[in-house]
């Protein structure tokens, strides 16, 4: 991170328990070094054991990543950054509308058969990333499943979690894969309007569809991180954490550029 990015990140970091008098030992390495190490791994797609000597030992970095994953600290950090980005853009911290979609990616050999499957539509053997984003393209929620899980089945669980975390969410746009009983279920169970944006039958070639391009931009951001080009994680929780880490990098750079432009 540059100094400008660190100045953005530092006030938003979760406070360790030992600082708040809740016990535990002080950490041996500063958070900036740890964050840089995890960001380097996500951005360059290296193995944990291939961590360069400029960073703390790989096992300490992995322990930091695992702690942030298991205690949802990476999601907490991500959500704080997202709220700050929305406020800098003149929006309320909590969104009222979003977009849902999924992306199938190939899985590495380390991914077990219990969490991988075959997507017959995309002809991909691996996992599927189900995401909900706001109208700025910022991540609201993610769920990683095997690729053979249908979009509608995953959307029920994901939208339940997202609407519980974001109480002001009223409208979500989706593509034709989310039609059927899911529309009525969202309205009855979550008081959420699921609006289907369909592609016209007379369209030919590539056409930018309203609202749906927003979530496609997030997928493009994810594919710029080499660790996310394929799914290399043994557990789906690690795969979800990697996505949160990737989006924290995007938002940190965005905030730093915005503040530099205003200065």
N, C-alpha and C positions, 0 to 999 in steps of 0.2 A: 504494500500500500504506500501511496505517496503521503506526505505530511498532511496534505489537504484532505485526503480520504480518511486518514486516521483521526483528524479533528472532527469529522462527521460521525465516525463509528464509535469513538470512545465514550461519549455520554449515553449511548444506547445499549451498551453491553450489559448483560445480566451481572448483578453484583454477587461475587462469591460469598458463600455462607460464613466463612471465617471472618470476613470484614464486618458482617452484620452481627457478630457475636453468637453464631449458631454452631460453633465448633468446627473441627477440621483443621488441617494444617495449611499454612500459606503455600501457594503454588510456586514451584521451582523456576518456572519460565513465565515471562510476561505474556499477556494476552496478544499483544501485537505480533510477536514472533510466532505464536501458535496459530493465529488467524492467517498469517502469511503462509505458513506451511500447508494448512488445509486448502487454502485458495490455490496454492501452487499445484497441489495434487489434483484438484478438481479441474483446473484450467489446462494442465498438461497431460493428464491421464496416466501418471506414473503409478507404479506399485508402491505400497506403503514402505516396503524395505528399500526402495530406491530413492528415499528422501535424501536430497543433497545435504552435505555436511554443513552448509551455511545455516540450516535450520536445527531446532532441537532434535534429539534422537527420535527415530521413527516410532518406537513403541510409546514414547511419551506423547507424541502428536496423536497417535491412534487412540490412546487413553483419553485425551482431551476430546477428540471427535466422538468417541463412544459415550462419554459422559454427557456431552451436549445433545447427542441423539436420544439417549435413554431418558433424560430428564426434560426433553422438549425445549431445551435452551436455544437450539438453533432456530426453531420455529418462533420462539419468543423474540429473539434478536431480529429475525426476518420481518415479523409483524410490526415491530417498532420502526424499522427502516421504511416499510411500506406506508405506514401512517405519516411519517415525516415527508416522504416523497409526495404523497397526496396533498398534504398541507402546503408544501412548496409550490404545487401546481394550482393552488387555489381551490382545492376540493376539501370536503369533510374527510376526516380520518377514516370513517367507516363508510363503505360503499352501499349504494342502493340497487345497483344493477351489475350483472356479470355475464360471462360467457363460459360455456362448458364444452369440452372436447376431449379426445383421447389420441394418443400416439403410441404405435407399436414399434418396439425396437428389438433387435436381435440380442440374445442373451449369451454371455460367455459360458465356457465349459464349467466354471465353478458354480453356476446357478443350478440348483437341484431340480429334479423333476416335480417336486411338490409345489414349486412356485413359478413354473414356466409352462407354456402351452403354445398351441399353433393357432395363429390368426388366419382363418381361411380367406378373409377378404383381402388382406395385405400380403398373404403368403409369407408370413414371418413366424419363425419359431423363437419365442422369447417371452418378453413381458410387455405389459401395456401400462402407460402412464395416463391416468385420468386426472384432469386439472380443471379448476375453475379460476378464472381471472376477472379482474374488474375492468372497467372501460378504458383504463390506462394501460392495460396489458400486464398488470402486476398480479402476482400469484395470491389467491385467497385460500386455496386448499389443493392438496394432491394426494392421490391414492395409487399405489403401484400394485398391480395384480398380474397373474399369468395372462398371456395374450389371448387365450381362448375365452376369457370372461367377456360377456356382452356389455356394450356401452350402457344399456338401460339398467341392467342389474347392478353395475358398479355405481351408476349415477344415483340410485336410490340411497345407498350408504354414504356416498360422498356429499350429496346435497343435504342430507340430514345433518352431517357434521358441520358443513359450511354455514347453513342457516342457524345452527345453534351457536356458532362462534361469531357470526355477523348478523345481529338481530334486525338490522335495517335493510337487509337484502330482500328486495321485492320482485325483481325481474331477472331472469336468466335466459340468454339466447342460446340456441343449440342448432345442430344440423339435423338432417332427416333421419339419422340413426337413433334419435331420442324420441321418436313419435310413439303413438300407441297409448297404453294405459299410464305411462309415466307422467304424461301431462296432467291427467286428472289426479294422480297420486300426489304430485307436488303441490297442487292447489289445495287438496283436502288435508294433507298431512303437515305441510310446511307453510301454508298460505303464500306460496311462491308461484308466480306466473312463469311458465316455461314456454317461451316463444320460439317456434321452429322457423328457421330461415332456410328455405328450400332453394335449390338450384332449378331454374326453369328448364324444361325439356328441350327448348329450342336454342339453348346456349351451346356454343361450340368453342373449344379451346379453353384457355385459362381466363377466368373472369373473377375479379375481386368481389366477393359477396359482402353485403353490409354486416357489420359486427363480427362475422366469423373470421375475418382477417386478423382481428385483435389477438385471438388465442393462437393463431398460426405464427404470429410474430414471437410469442413466448417460446414456442417450439423451436423457432430459428435461433433464439438466444441459447437455449439448452444445447443445441447441436454444435454450437461454437466451443463448448467445453468438451475436451477430448474424453474426459472420464464418462461423459453421458452419451457419446456417440453409440456405444453399446452398453448393455447393462452388465457390469462387472461385479455387482454386489451379491453376496451370499444370501442376505436377508432383504426383504422388501422395505423394512424400516431404514436400513442403510441407503437403499436406493432413493427413498423419499428424502432423507437427510441431504444427500448429494444434490438433489434438485433445489432444496432450500439454500444450500451453500452457493450454488451457481447464481441464483437470483439475488442473493445478498451482494455479490460482486457487481452485478448489473446496476442495482439501486445505489450502491456506494459511489460508483463512478458517476452516475447521473446526478446525485446530490452534490458531489464535488464540482462538477462542471457548472451546475446551476449557480452555486455560491460564487465560483470564480467569475462567472459572467456578470453577476450582480455587483461584485467588488470592482 
